[in-house]
Amino acid sequence: MAERRRPGVRGRRAAAGALALGGATRIAAVFGDPVEHSLSPAMHNAAYAALGMDRAYAAFHVKPSMLAAALRALPALGIVGVNLTVPHKERALTMMTKLSVEALMLGAINCVVNRGAGLYGDNTDARGLERDLASLGVEVEGATALVVGAGGAASSAVVACLRRGAGEVVIANRTLARGAALIRRLRARLPLALAGVPLSVRGLDALADAALLGRAAIILNATPMGLTQASFARIDYARTPRGCFFYDLIYAAQPTAFLWPAIALERRAADGAGMLVNQGELAFELFNGVAPPPGVMRRALFERLGRQGGEYAKS
C-alpha cells in the first residue's frame, strides 16, 4: 500500500483550473494504446484536488513494444502507480514482481503499484463491474449470462457475473480455443463457492441462437468492437427477453454500436462508465493509501461525458 499523504496546497486546483505542479508533486498515470480518449485523469485529478493532495494523474501513450521499458521506469521516476488499459492488461502479467490473487485468477492486471522494492500487479475490474451491476439492480441470480469476448475484460465479466449469483455463464468468442483457455484458467483458480457453476464457450454463432438468447438475463460485451469499428457482430436482439440487460464494458459519451439496438427494443442497457468509476476508486486507494471522497470521481467522469449516469433510456 502506498504511503498516506497529508493534504497539501500544490495539489489543489489553481484559479485557472489547472493543477499546480511542483518539484514535490507525485505522479500516477494510465498507460494505453490508444489512450487519448481516457477520462481516468479527470477522475483521479478531481479526487486529488478534493483531498488537497500534492499529486497528479496523467495519461501516457505507450505502445506494446515499449511497455516493459515504461514499467521498469516507474521506480526510477517515483511514479506511485499506473492503470493499464488496452492492449496492456495481459502483457504486463509477466513483468510484475508480485501479483494479487485476483490478478492471477483473471489473467490480467489493470493496476501496477510501485512499492519501491518491486512492482505489484492487481486487477480491480471484476470488483468494479460487480459493484456497478449491483448499483444498477441487475438480477442474475440463478440465470444465464452471455459474455462476448475471451480476453482480460471477459475474465472480469465472467467473475463478476459468478459473484452476482449467475447459474450459467456462456462465453461467445470468434476463437474457441481462447475461450476454452479462459475457462481452464478460471476453473483452476475460482473459489470453491463458484467453481461448480457451468461455464461453456461457443462461437459467435451463439449470438443468433434463439434458445440461448431466450434465457439470457444479461449480455455483456467484453471486446473492443464498437470502440474500434462502427458495427458489431450480428446479435438477434429481438430473441432476448424484455428483461434482458445489455452491458458494454466500453464507455463513451453516446451509446455504443452494441447498445443501440437493445435500447431501440426498450431493453435496459448501460455502458462501462460506472465500472470505470468503481475500479478507479479502488485503484486510487491502492496508489495513495487513502480512499477518494465519495462521489467525486463519479461526478467528474459523468460531467465530462455530459451524462447523468451509466444506464441509458430509450429516447
C-alpha positions as CSV (number, residue, x, y, z in Angstrom):
1,M,0.0,0.0,0.0
2,A,1.3,3.5,-0.9
3,E,2.1,5.8,1.9
4,R,-0.6,8.2,3.3
5,R,-0.1,11.8,2.5
6,R,-1.1,14.9,4.4
7,P,-3.2,17.3,2.4
8,G,-1.0,19.9,0.8
9,V,-1.6,23.1,-1.3
10,R,0.2,22.2,-4.5
11,G,-2.3,19.5,-5.4
12,R,-5.2,22.0,-5.3
13,R,-6.5,23.4,-8.5
14,A,-5.3,26.8,-9.3
15,A,-7.7,29.6,-10.1
16,A,-7.3,29.0,-13.8
17,G,-8.5,25.4,-13.3
18,A,-5.1,23.7,-13.9
19,L,-3.3,21.5,-11.4
20,A,-0.4,23.3,-9.8
21,L,2.6,21.0,-10.2
22,G,5.8,21.4,-8.2
23,G,9.1,19.6,-7.6
24,A,7.5,17.5,-4.8
25,T,4.4,16.5,-6.8
26,R,4.0,12.7,-7.1
27,I,2.6,11.3,-10.3
28,A,0.2,8.4,-11.1
29,A,-0.9,7.6,-14.6
30,V,-2.6,5.4,-17.2
31,F,-0.8,3.6,-19.9
32,G,-2.6,2.6,-23.1
33,D,-2.5,2.4,-26.9
34,P,-4.7,4.3,-27.7
35,V,-5.1,6.4,-24.5
36,E,-6.2,9.8,-25.7
37,H,-9.8,9.0,-25.1
38,S,-9.2,8.1,-21.4
39,L,-11.1,10.0,-18.8
40,S,-9.2,8.5,-15.9
41,P,-7.1,11.6,-15.5
42,A,-10.3,13.7,-14.9
43,M,-11.5,11.3,-12.2
44,H,-8.2,10.9,-10.3
45,N,-7.3,14.6,-10.5
46,A,-10.7,15.6,-9.2
47,A,-10.1,13.4,-6.2
48,Y,-6.6,14.8,-5.6
49,A,-8.0,18.3,-5.7
50,A,-10.8,17.4,-3.3
51,L,-8.3,16.0,-0.8
52,G,-5.7,18.7,-1.4
53,M,-3.0,16.2,-2.2
54,D,0.2,17.2,-3.9
55,R,-0.3,14.6,-6.6
56,A,-1.4,14.5,-10.3
57,Y,-2.6,11.8,-12.7
58,A,-1.5,11.8,-16.4
59,A,-2.2,9.7,-19.5
60,F,0.8,8.2,-21.4
61,H,0.5,6.7,-24.9
62,V,2.6,3.6,-24.5
63,K,3.0,1.2,-27.5
64,P,3.2,-2.5,-26.7
65,S,6.8,-2.6,-27.8
66,M,7.7,0.0,-25.1
67,L,5.5,-1.4,-22.2
68,A,8.4,-3.2,-20.4
69,A,10.6,-0.2,-20.6
70,A,7.8,2.1,-19.4
71,L,7.1,-0.2,-16.4
72,R,10.8,-0.5,-15.5
73,A,10.9,3.3,-15.3
74,L,8.3,3.6,-12.6
75,P,10.7,3.2,-9.6
76,A,13.3,5.5,-11.1
77,L,10.8,8.2,-11.7
78,G,9.0,7.8,-8.4
79,I,5.6,7.2,-10.1
80,V,3.3,5.9,-7.4
81,G,1.3,3.6,-9.7
82,V,-0.3,3.2,-13.1
83,N,-3.5,1.9,-14.5
84,L,-3.2,-0.3,-17.6
85,T,-5.8,-0.3,-20.4
86,V,-6.0,-1.9,-23.9
87,P,-3.8,-3.6,-25.0
88,H,-1.5,-4.0,-21.9
89,K,-3.6,-5.8,-19.3
90,E,-2.5,-9.3,-20.2
91,R,1.0,-8.5,-21.5
92,A,2.1,-6.9,-18.2
93,L,1.5,-10.0,-16.1
94,T,5.0,-11.4,-16.5
95,M,6.5,-8.0,-15.8
96,M,5.4,-7.8,-12.1
97,T,7.4,-8.7,-9.0
98,K,4.2,-9.9,-7.3
99,L,0.6,-10.4,-8.3
100,S,-2.6,-10.4,-6.3
101,V,-4.8,-13.4,-6.1
102,E,-7.4,-11.5,-8.2
103,A,-4.9,-10.8,-11.0
104,L,-3.8,-14.4,-11.1
105,M,-7.4,-15.6,-11.4
106,L,-8.3,-13.0,-14.1
107,G,-5.1,-13.5,-16.0
108,A,-4.7,-9.7,-16.5
109,I,-3.8,-6.6,-14.5
110,N,-5.1,-3.0,-14.6
111,C,-3.2,-1.6,-11.7
112,V,0.6,-1.5,-11.1
113,V,1.6,-0.2,-7.7
114,N,5.2,1.0,-7.2
115,R,6.3,-0.5,-3.9
116,G,9.9,0.5,-4.1
117,A,11.2,-3.0,-3.8
118,G,9.2,-4.1,-6.9
119,L,6.0,-3.7,-8.9
120,Y,2.8,-5.2,-7.6
121,G,0.1,-6.1,-10.1
122,D,-3.6,-6.1,-9.2
123,N,-6.9,-6.1,-11.0
124,T,-9.9,-4.0,-9.9
125,D,-12.1,-4.6,-13.0
126,A,-14.2,-7.5,-11.8
127,R,-14.9,-5.8,-8.4
128,G,-15.7,-2.6,-10.3
129,L,-18.2,-4.3,-12.6
130,E,-19.7,-6.3,-9.8
131,R,-20.4,-3.1,-7.8
132,D,-21.9,-1.4,-10.9
133,L,-24.3,-4.3,-11.7
134,A,-25.4,-4.2,-8.0
135,S,-26.0,-0.5,-8.1
136,L,-28.0,-0.8,-11.4
137,G,-30.2,-3.5,-9.8
138,V,-29.3,-6.1,-12.4
139,E,-30.5,-9.5,-11.2
140,V,-28.7,-12.6,-12.5
141,E,-29.2,-14.9,-9.6
142,G,-29.5,-18.5,-11.0
143,A,-29.8,-17.1,-14.5
144,T,-27.8,-17.3,-17.7
145,A,-25.2,-14.7,-18.5
146,L,-23.7,-14.4,-22.0
147,V,-20.2,-12.8,-22.3
148,V,-18.9,-11.7,-25.7
149,G,-15.1,-12.0,-25.9
150,A,-12.4,-14.1,-24.2
151,G,-9.7,-11.6,-23.2
152,G,-8.9,-10.0,-19.9
153,A,-12.1,-7.9,-19.9
154,A,-14.1,-11.1,-20.5
155,S,-12.5,-12.7,-17.5
156,S,-13.6,-9.8,-15.3
157,A,-17.2,-10.1,-16.8
158,V,-17.4,-13.8,-16.1
159,V,-16.1,-13.5,-12.5
160,A,-18.5,-10.5,-11.8
161,C,-21.5,-12.5,-13.0
162,L,-20.5,-15.5,-11.0
163,R,-20.2,-13.4,-7.8
164,R,-23.6,-11.9,-8.6
165,G,-25.0,-15.5,-8.5
166,A,-25.3,-16.4,-12.2
167,G,-26.4,-20.0,-12.7
168,E,-24.6,-20.4,-16.0
169,V,-22.1,-18.3,-18.0
170,V,-21.7,-18.8,-21.7
171,I,-18.6,-17.2,-23.5
172,A,-19.1,-16.3,-27.1
173,N,-15.8,-15.8,-29.0
174,R,-14.5,-15.9,-32.5
175,T,-11.7,-18.2,-31.4
176,L,-13.0,-21.2,-29.5
177,A,-9.5,-22.2,-28.2
178,R,-9.1,-18.8,-26.5
179,G,-12.4,-19.1,-24.8
180,A,-11.6,-22.6,-23.6
181,A,-8.3,-21.4,-22.2
182,L,-10.1,-18.7,-20.3
183,I,-12.4,-21.3,-18.7
184,R,-9.5,-23.6,-17.8
185,R,-7.7,-20.7,-16.0
186,L,-10.8,-19.7,-14.1
187,R,-11.6,-23.3,-13.2
188,A,-8.2,-23.7,-11.7
189,R,-8.4,-20.5,-9.5
190,L,-12.1,-19.8,-8.7
191,P,-13.1,-20.2,-5.1
192,L,-14.9,-23.4,-4.3
193,A,-18.2,-21.5,-3.8
194,L,-18.1,-20.5,-7.5
195,A,-16.3,-23.5,-9.0
196,G,-19.4,-25.5,-9.7
197,V,-21.3,-23.1,-11.9
198,P,-21.5,-24.3,-15.5
199,L,-19.1,-22.4,-17.9
200,S,-19.1,-23.0,-21.6
201,V,-17.6,-21.5,-24.8
202,R,-19.4,-21.0,-28.1
203,G,-18.5,-19.4,-31.4
204,L,-20.1,-16.1,-32.4
205,D,-23.0,-18.1,-33.8
206,A,-24.2,-18.2,-30.2
207,L,-25.3,-14.5,-30.7
208,A,-28.1,-15.8,-33.1
209,D,-29.1,-18.9,-31.0
210,A,-32.7,-18.4,-30.2
211,A,-32.7,-20.8,-27.3
212,L,-29.6,-19.2,-25.6
213,L,-30.8,-15.7,-26.2
214,G,-34.2,-16.5,-24.9
215,R,-32.9,-17.4,-21.5
216,A,-30.3,-14.7,-21.2
217,A,-30.7,-12.4,-18.2
218,I,-27.7,-10.3,-19.2
219,I,-25.4,-10.0,-22.3
220,L,-22.1,-8.3,-21.8
221,N,-19.7,-7.0,-24.5
222,A,-16.1,-7.5,-23.3
223,T,-14.5,-6.8,-26.7
224,P,-13.3,-3.5,-28.3
225,M,-16.0,-3.8,-31.0
226,G,-17.8,-0.5,-31.1
227,L,-14.7,1.3,-29.9
228,T,-12.5,0.4,-32.9
229,Q,-15.3,0.0,-35.5
230,A,-18.8,1.3,-36.2
231,S,-20.5,-2.1,-36.4
232,F,-20.9,-5.0,-34.0
233,A,-21.2,-8.8,-34.6
234,R,-24.7,-9.8,-35.5
235,I,-27.0,-10.3,-32.5
236,D,-30.6,-11.3,-32.8
237,Y,-31.7,-8.8,-30.1
238,A,-35.4,-9.5,-30.6
239,R,-34.9,-13.0,-29.3
240,T,-33.9,-11.8,-25.9
241,P,-36.5,-11.5,-23.0
242,R,-37.8,-8.0,-22.4
243,G,-36.0,-8.1,-19.0
244,C,-32.6,-8.9,-20.6
245,F,-29.9,-6.4,-19.6
246,F,-27.2,-5.3,-22.1
247,Y,-23.9,-4.1,-20.7
248,D,-20.9,-2.8,-22.7
249,L,-17.7,-2.7,-20.8
250,I,-16.6,0.1,-23.2
251,Y,-17.7,3.6,-22.1
252,A,-18.4,6.6,-24.4
253,A,-20.4,9.8,-24.5
254,Q,-23.1,8.1,-26.6
255,P,-24.4,4.5,-26.7
256,T,-22.1,2.1,-28.5
257,A,-22.9,0.1,-31.6
258,F,-23.6,-2.9,-29.2
259,L,-26.1,-1.0,-27.1
260,W,-28.1,1.0,-29.8
261,P,-30.3,-2.0,-31.0
262,A,-31.0,-3.0,-27.4
263,I,-32.2,0.5,-26.5
264,A,-34.3,0.7,-29.6
265,L,-36.1,-2.5,-28.4
266,E,-36.6,-1.0,-24.9
267,R,-34.2,-3.4,-23.2
268,R,-32.3,-2.0,-20.2
269,A,-28.7,-1.0,-21.2
270,A,-25.6,0.5,-19.7
271,D,-22.0,1.1,-20.6
272,G,-18.9,0.7,-18.6
273,A,-18.7,4.2,-17.1
274,G,-20.0,3.1,-13.7
275,M,-17.5,0.2,-13.8
276,L,-14.7,2.7,-14.6
277,V,-15.6,4.8,-11.6
278,N,-15.7,1.8,-9.3
279,Q,-12.4,0.3,-10.4
280,G,-10.9,3.8,-10.4
281,E,-11.8,4.4,-6.8
282,L,-10.3,1.0,-5.8
283,A,-7.1,1.9,-7.8
284,F,-6.9,5.4,-6.2
285,E,-6.7,3.8,-2.8
286,L,-4.1,1.3,-3.9
287,F,-1.9,4.1,-5.3
288,N,-2.4,6.6,-2.5
289,G,-3.2,4.7,0.7
290,V,-6.4,6.7,1.1
291,A,-9.9,6.4,-0.4
292,P,-11.2,9.2,-2.7
293,P,-14.1,11.3,-1.3
294,P,-17.4,9.7,-2.0
295,G,-18.9,10.7,-5.4
296,V,-16.1,13.0,-6.5
297,M,-14.7,10.7,-9.2
298,R,-18.2,9.7,-10.4
299,R,-19.2,13.4,-10.8
300,A,-16.0,14.2,-12.6
301,L,-16.5,11.4,-15.1
302,F,-20.1,12.0,-15.9
303,E,-19.6,15.7,-16.3
304,R,-17.0,15.0,-18.9
305,L,-19.3,12.6,-20.7
306,G,-22.2,15.0,-20.5
307,R,-24.5,12.4,-18.9
308,Q,-26.3,11.7,-15.7
309,G,-25.5,8.0,-15.2
310,G,-24.4,4.8,-16.7
311,E,-27.8,3.4,-17.8
312,Y,-29.5,4.6,-21.0
313,A,-33.2,5.1,-21.5
314,K,-34.9,4.9,-24.9
315,S,-35.3,8.4,-26.2
